[in-house]
Amino acid sequence: MVARRMQMLLRKAGGILLTVGGMVLVVKVLPLYLWPLALGIVLIWVGWQLYIYDRYF
């Protein structure tokens, strides 16, 4: 039980670190005029995740 919780914690921490690293790369590289495009993509993805939420939980 403890090993499973530790594995879940490490996986979540690793996911958060990868997410933050990816966000830092995008913020540093993406030109100002492409931010609306990036925001649109993120909103589409969040909307899709909300739409399919009931299928998984």
Gaussian input, Z-matrix of N, CA and C with variables (Angstrom, degrees):
# hf/3-21g

backbone

0 1
 N
 C     1     B1
 C     2     B2     1     A1
 N     3     B3     2     A2     1     D1
 C     4     B4     3     A3     2     D2
 C     5     B5     4     A4     3     D3
 N     6     B6     5     A5     4     D4
 C     7     B7     6     A6     5     D5
 C     8     B8     7     A7     6     D6
 N     9     B9     8     A8     7     D7
 C    10    B10     9     A9     8     D8
 C    11    B11    10    A10     9     D9
 N    12    B12    11    A11    10    D10
 C    13    B13    12    A12    11    D11
 C    14    B14    13    A13    12    D12
 N    15    B15    14    A14    13    D13
 C    16    B16    15    A15    14    D14
 C    17    B17    16    A16    15    D15
 N    18    B18    17    A17    16    D16
 C    19    B19    18    A18    17    D17
 C    20    B20    19    A19    18    D18
 N    21    B21    20    A20    19    D19
 C    22    B22    21    A21    20    D20
 C    23    B23    22    A22    21    D21
 N    24    B24    23    A23    22    D22
 C    25    B25    24    A24    23    D23
 C    26    B26    25    A25    24    D24
 N    27    B27    26    A26    25    D25
 C    28    B28    27    A27    26    D26
 C    29    B29    28    A28    27    D27
 N    30    B30    29    A29    28    D28
 C    31    B31    30    A30    29    D29
 C    32    B32    31    A31    30    D30
 N    33    B33    32    A32    31    D31
 C    34    B34    33    A33    32    D32
 C    35    B35    34    A34    33    D33
 N    36    B36    35    A35    34    D34
 C    37    B37    36    A36    35    D35
 C    38    B38    37    A37    36    D36
 N    39    B39    38    A38    37    D37
 C    40    B40    39    A39    38    D38
 C    41    B41    40    A40    39    D39
 N    42    B42    41    A41    40    D40
 C    43    B43    42    A42    41    D41
 C    44    B44    43    A43    42    D42
 N    45    B45    44    A44    43    D43
 C    46    B46    45    A45    44    D44
 C    47    B47    46    A46    45    D45
 N    48    B48    47    A47    46    D46
 C    49    B49    48    A48    47    D47
 C    50    B50    49    A49    48    D48
 N    51    B51    50    A50    49    D49
 C    52    B52    51    A51    50    D50
 C    53    B53    52    A52    51    D51
 N    54    B54    53    A53    52    D52
 C    55    B55    54    A54    53    D53
 C    56    B56    55    A55    54    D54
 N    57    B57    56    A56    55    D55
 C    58    B58    57    A57    56    D56
 C    59    B59    58    A58    57    D57
 N    60    B60    59    A59    58    D58
 C    61    B61    60    A60    59    D59
 C    62    B62    61    A61    60    D60
 N    63    B63    62    A62    61    D61
 C    64    B64    63    A63    62    D62
 C    65    B65    64    A64    63    D63
 N    66    B66    65    A65    64    D64
 C    67    B67    66    A66    65    D65
 C    68    B68    67    A67    66    D66
 N    69    B69    68    A68    67    D67
 C    70    B70    69    A69    68    D68
 C    71    B71    70    A70    69    D69
 N    72    B72    71    A71    70    D70
 C    73    B73    72    A72    71    D71
 C    74    B74    73    A73    72    D72
 N    75    B75    74    A74    73    D73
 C    76    B76    75    A75    74    D74
 C    77    B77    76    A76    75    D75
 N    78    B78    77    A77    76    D76
 C    79    B79    78    A78    77    D77
 C    80    B80    79    A79    78    D78
 N    81    B81    80    A80    79    D79
 C    82    B82    81    A81    80    D80
 C    83    B83    82    A82    81    D81
 N    84    B84    83    A83    82    D82
 C    85    B85    84    A84    83    D83
 C    86    B86    85    A85    84    D84
 N    87    B87    86    A86    85    D85
 C    88    B88    87    A87    86    D86
 C    89    B89    88    A88    87    D87
 N    90    B90    89    A89    88    D88
 C    91    B91    90    A90    89    D89
 C    92    B92    91    A91    90    D90
 N    93    B93    92    A92    91    D91
 C    94    B94    93    A93    92    D92
 C    95    B95    94    A94    93    D93
 N    96    B96    95    A95    94    D94
 C    97    B97    96    A96    95    D95
 C    98    B98    97    A97    96    D96
 N    99    B99    98    A98    97    D97
 C   100   B100    99    A99    98    D98
 C   101   B101   100   A100    99    D99
 N   102   B102   101   A101   100   D100
 C   103   B103   102   A102   101   D101
 C   104   B104   103   A103   102   D102
 N   105   B105   104   A104   103   D103
 C   106   B106   105   A105   104   D104
 C   107   B107   106   A106   105   D105
 N   108   B108   107   A107   106   D106
 C   109   B109   108   A108   107   D107
 C   110   B110   109   A109   108   D108
 N   111   B111   110   A110   109   D109
 C   112   B112   111   A111   110   D110
 C   113   B113   112   A112   111   D111
 N   114   B114   113   A113   112   D112
 C   115   B115   114   A114   113   D113
 C   116   B116   115   A115   114   D114
 N   117   B117   116   A116   115   D115
 C   118   B118   117   A117   116   D116
 C   119   B119   118   A118   117   D117
 N   120   B120   119   A119   118   D118
 C   121   B121   120   A120   119   D119
 C   122   B122   121   A121   120   D120
 N   123   B123   122   A122   121   D121
 C   124   B124   123   A123   122   D122
 C   125   B125   124   A124   123   D123
 N   126   B126   125   A125   124   D124
 C   127   B127   126   A126   125   D125
 C   128   B128   127   A127   126   D126
 N   129   B129   128   A128   127   D127
 C   130   B130   129   A129   128   D128
 C   131   B131   130   A130   129   D129
 N   132   B132   131   A131   130   D130
 C   133   B133   132   A132   131   D131
 C   134   B134   133   A133   132   D132
 N   135   B135   134   A134   133   D133
 C   136   B136   135   A135   134   D134
 C   137   B137   136   A136   135   D135
 N   138   B138   137   A137   136   D136
 C   139   B139   138   A138   137   D137
 C   140   B140   139   A139   138   D138
 N   141   B141   140   A140   139   D139
 C   142   B142   141   A141   140   D140
 C   143   B143   142   A142   141   D141
 N   144   B144   143   A143   142   D142
 C   145   B145   144   A144   143   D143
 C   146   B146   145   A145   144   D144
 N   147   B147   146   A146   145   D145
 C   148   B148   147   A147   146   D146
 C   149   B149   148   A148   147   D147
 N   150   B150   149   A149   148   D148
 C   151   B151   150   A150   149   D149
 C   152   B152   151   A151   150   D150
 N   153   B153   152   A152   151   D151
 C   154   B154   153   A153   152   D152
 C   155   B155   154   A154   153   D153
 N   156   B156   155   A155   154   D154
 C   157   B157   156   A156   155   D155
 C   158   B158   157   A157   156   D156
 N   159   B159   158   A158   157   D157
 C   160   B160   159   A159   158   D158
 C   161   B161   160   A160   159   D159
 N   162   B162   161   A161   160   D160
 C   163   B163   162   A162   161   D161
 C   164   B164   163   A163   162   D162
 N   165   B165   164   A164   163   D163
 C   166   B166   165   A165   164   D164
 C   167   B167   166   A166   165   D165
 N   168   B168   167   A167   166   D166
 C   169   B169   168   A168   167   D167
 C   170   B170   169   A169   168   D168

   B1=1.4451
   B2=1.5299
   B3=1.3055
   B4=1.4604
   B5=1.5304
   B6=1.3290
   B7=1.4576
   B8=1.5290
   B9=1.3216
   B10=1.4616
   B11=1.5276
   B12=1.3407
   B13=1.4675
   B14=1.5216
   B15=1.3115
   B16=1.4559
   B17=1.5304
   B18=1.3326
   B19=1.4608
   B20=1.5312
   B21=1.3270
   B22=1.4576
   B23=1.5248
   B24=1.3184
   B25=1.4569
   B26=1.5236
   B27=1.3251
   B28=1.4621
   B29=1.5244
   B30=1.3263
   B31=1.4675
   B32=1.5291
   B33=1.3264
   B34=1.4565
   B35=1.5226
   B36=1.3219
   B37=1.4687
   B38=1.5286
   B39=1.3185
   B40=1.4652
   B41=1.5160
   B42=1.3143
   B43=1.4583
   B44=1.5164
   B45=1.3148
   B46=1.4691
   B47=1.5207
   B48=1.3331
   B49=1.4655
   B50=1.5295
   B51=1.3234
   B52=1.4618
   B53=1.5261
   B54=1.3186
   B55=1.4564
   B56=1.5216
   B57=1.3235
   B58=1.4688
   B59=1.5277
   B60=1.3284
   B61=1.4620
   B62=1.5187
   B63=1.3146
   B64=1.4585
   B65=1.5152
   B66=1.3266
   B67=1.4593
   B68=1.5278
   B69=1.3165
   B70=1.4626
   B71=1.5283
   B72=1.3218
   B73=1.4638
   B74=1.5298
   B75=1.3128
   B76=1.4622
   B77=1.5231
   B78=1.3194
   B79=1.4609
   B80=1.5235
   B81=1.3262
   B82=1.4610
   B83=1.5216
   B84=1.3293
   B85=1.4605
   B86=1.5275
   B87=1.3103
   B88=1.4623
   B89=1.5349
   B90=1.3283
   B91=1.4714
   B92=1.5353
   B93=1.3024
   B94=1.4634
   B95=1.5313
   B96=1.3239
   B97=1.4615
   B98=1.5317
   B99=1.3299
   B100=1.4721
   B101=1.5288
   B102=1.3309
   B103=1.4667
   B104=1.5316
   B105=1.3375
   B106=1.4726
   B107=1.5353
   B108=1.3213
   B109=1.4607
   B110=1.5263
   B111=1.3195
   B112=1.4650
   B113=1.5273
   B114=1.3226
   B115=1.4645
   B116=1.5249
   B117=1.3198
   B118=1.4594
   B119=1.5219
   B120=1.3124
   B121=1.4689
   B122=1.5259
   B123=1.3228
   B124=1.4653
   B125=1.5237
   B126=1.3205
   B127=1.4638
   B128=1.5252
   B129=1.3322
   B130=1.4702
   B131=1.5193
   B132=1.3163
   B133=1.4643
   B134=1.5312
   B135=1.3335
   B136=1.4739
   B137=1.5220
   B138=1.3166
   B139=1.4587
   B140=1.5156
   B141=1.3076
   B142=1.4645
   B143=1.5304
   B144=1.3202
   B145=1.4664
   B146=1.5254
   B147=1.3204
   B148=1.4652
   B149=1.5225
   B150=1.3190
   B151=1.4619
   B152=1.5272
   B153=1.3360
   B154=1.4596
   B155=1.5271
   B156=1.3234
   B157=1.4654
   B158=1.5263
   B159=1.3300
   B160=1.4606
   B161=1.5160
   B162=1.3009
   B163=1.4613
   B164=1.5235
   B165=1.3234
   B166=1.4622
   B167=1.5243
   B168=1.3356
   B169=1.4626
   B170=1.4952
   A1=110.63
   A2=117.25
   A3=120.97
   A4=110.41
   A5=116.38
   A6=120.05
   A7=110.61
   A8=117.08
   A9=120.57
   A10=110.79
   A11=115.86
   A12=119.26
   A13=110.81
   A14=116.65
   A15=120.65
   A16=109.85
   A17=116.13
   A18=120.18
   A19=110.42
   A20=117.30
   A21=120.72
   A22=110.91
   A23=116.74
   A24=121.03
   A25=111.34
   A26=116.67
   A27=120.14
   A28=111.64
   A29=116.41
   A30=120.06
   A31=110.52
   A32=116.82
   A33=120.03
   A34=111.02
   A35=117.18
   A36=120.77
   A37=110.25
   A38=116.91
   A39=120.46
   A40=111.51
   A41=117.30
   A42=121.18
   A43=112.07
   A44=116.23
   A45=120.21
   A46=110.37
   A47=117.16
   A48=120.19
   A49=111.69
   A50=116.81
   A51=119.82
   A52=111.53
   A53=116.79
   A54=120.94
   A55=111.36
   A56=116.09
   A57=119.91
   A58=110.30
   A59=117.25
   A60=120.36
   A61=111.86
   A62=117.07
   A63=121.12
   A64=112.20
   A65=116.55
   A66=120.15
   A67=111.15
   A68=116.98
   A69=120.30
   A70=110.20
   A71=117.14
   A72=120.14
   A73=111.55
   A74=116.53
   A75=120.01
   A76=110.74
   A77=117.58
   A78=121.02
   A79=111.05
   A80=117.03
   A81=120.03
   A82=112.89
   A83=117.92
   A84=121.19
   A85=113.14
   A86=117.95
   A87=121.48
   A88=111.82
   A89=117.86
   A90=120.47
   A91=110.97
   A92=115.24
   A93=121.37
   A94=112.44
   A95=118.27
   A96=120.22
   A97=113.34
   A98=118.25
   A99=120.29
   A100=113.22
   A101=117.93
   A102=119.87
   A103=113.22
   A104=119.65
   A105=118.19
   A106=112.38
   A107=117.51
   A108=121.21
   A109=110.49
   A110=116.65
   A111=120.83
   A112=110.53
   A113=116.76
   A114=120.50
   A115=110.94
   A116=116.75
   A117=120.30
   A118=112.22
   A119=116.91
   A120=120.94
   A121=110.50
   A122=116.08
   A123=120.19
   A124=110.50
   A125=117.50
   A126=120.00
   A127=112.01
   A128=116.89
   A129=119.95
   A130=110.21
   A131=117.27
   A132=120.94
   A133=110.84
   A134=117.58
   A135=120.54
   A136=109.95
   A137=117.08
   A138=120.07
   A139=112.09
   A140=117.32
   A141=120.82
   A142=110.56
   A143=116.87
   A144=120.03
   A145=110.95
   A146=117.31
   A147=119.94
   A148=111.28
   A149=117.12
   A150=121.30
   A151=111.75
   A152=117.76
   A153=120.34
   A154=112.51
   A155=119.18
   A156=122.58
   A157=111.82
   A158=118.27
   A159=121.51
   A160=113.19
   A161=118.35
   A162=121.09
   A163=112.44
   A164=116.71
   A165=120.49
   A166=113.15
   A167=118.05
   A168=119.54
   A169=112.46
   D1=-44.51
   D2=-179.84
   D3=-66.71
   D4=-39.53
   D5=179.64
   D6=-64.30
   D7=-37.86
   D8=179.95
   D9=-66.45
   D10=-41.47
   D11=178.20
   D12=-65.27
   D13=-39.32
   D14=179.25
   D15=-64.56
   D16=-40.98
   D17=178.93
   D18=-64.00
   D19=-42.12
   D20=178.17
   D21=-64.01
   D22=-41.38
   D23=179.30
   D24=-64.06
   D25=-43.48
   D26=178.68
   D27=-65.12
   D28=-39.16
   D29=179.32
   D30=-65.94
   D31=-43.04
   D32=179.38
   D33=-66.90
   D34=-42.47
   D35=178.86
   D36=-63.52
   D37=-41.58
   D38=177.27
   D39=-63.32
   D40=-40.34
   D41=177.59
   D42=-63.97
   D43=-40.54
   D44=178.48
   D45=-65.87
   D46=-43.17
   D47=179.02
   D48=-62.71
   D49=-42.30
   D50=177.72
   D51=-64.89
   D52=-39.27
   D53=178.58
   D54=-63.58
   D55=-46.90
   D56=179.97
   D57=-64.03
   D58=-42.25
   D59=177.58
   D60=-61.23
   D61=-42.53
   D62=177.59
   D63=-64.22
   D64=-40.60
   D65=178.32
   D66=-64.52
   D67=-40.46
   D68=178.77
   D69=-63.19
   D70=-43.08
   D71=177.94
   D72=-61.65
   D73=-44.28
   D74=-179.18
   D75=-64.54
   D76=-43.44
   D77=-178.78
   D78=-62.81
   D79=-39.09
   D80=-178.40
   D81=-75.07
   D82=-29.64
   D83=-171.74
   D84=-97.99
   D85=-34.59
   D86=-171.67
   D87=-71.95
   D88=123.48
   D89=176.55
   D90=-65.83
   D91=157.44
   D92=-175.40
   D93=-59.07
   D94=-37.38
   D95=-176.29
   D96=-73.10
   D97=-11.49
   D98=178.05
   D99=-95.00
   D100=-3.75
   D101=-179.31
   D102=-60.79
   D103=-40.88
   D104=176.73
   D105=-59.72
   D106=-37.51
   D107=177.49
   D108=-63.85
   D109=-45.34
   D110=179.21
   D111=-63.10
   D112=-42.25
   D113=178.57
   D114=-62.65
   D115=-41.36
   D116=177.66
   D117=-61.82
   D118=-42.53
   D119=178.71
   D120=-62.73
   D121=-43.77
   D122=179.59
   D123=-63.63
   D124=-42.95
   D125=179.73
   D126=-65.07
   D127=-38.38
   D128=175.92
   D129=-62.68
   D130=-44.06
   D131=-179.52
   D132=-64.26
   D133=-44.09
   D134=179.61
   D135=-64.05
   D136=-42.00
   D137=177.58
   D138=-61.12
   D139=-41.57
   D140=178.58
   D141=-65.04
   D142=-40.51
   D143=178.80
   D144=-63.57
   D145=-39.31
   D146=176.30
   D147=-66.76
   D148=-36.66
   D149=-179.95
   D150=-65.40
   D151=-40.88
   D152=-176.70
   D153=-94.23
   D154=6.20
   D155=-176.29
   D156=-57.63
   D157=-42.76
   D158=-176.75
   D159=-66.10
   D160=-23.23
   D161=-179.35
   D162=-69.73
   D163=-28.15
   D164=-174.11
   D165=-104.19
   D166=-21.21
   D167=-177.40
   D168=-125.79

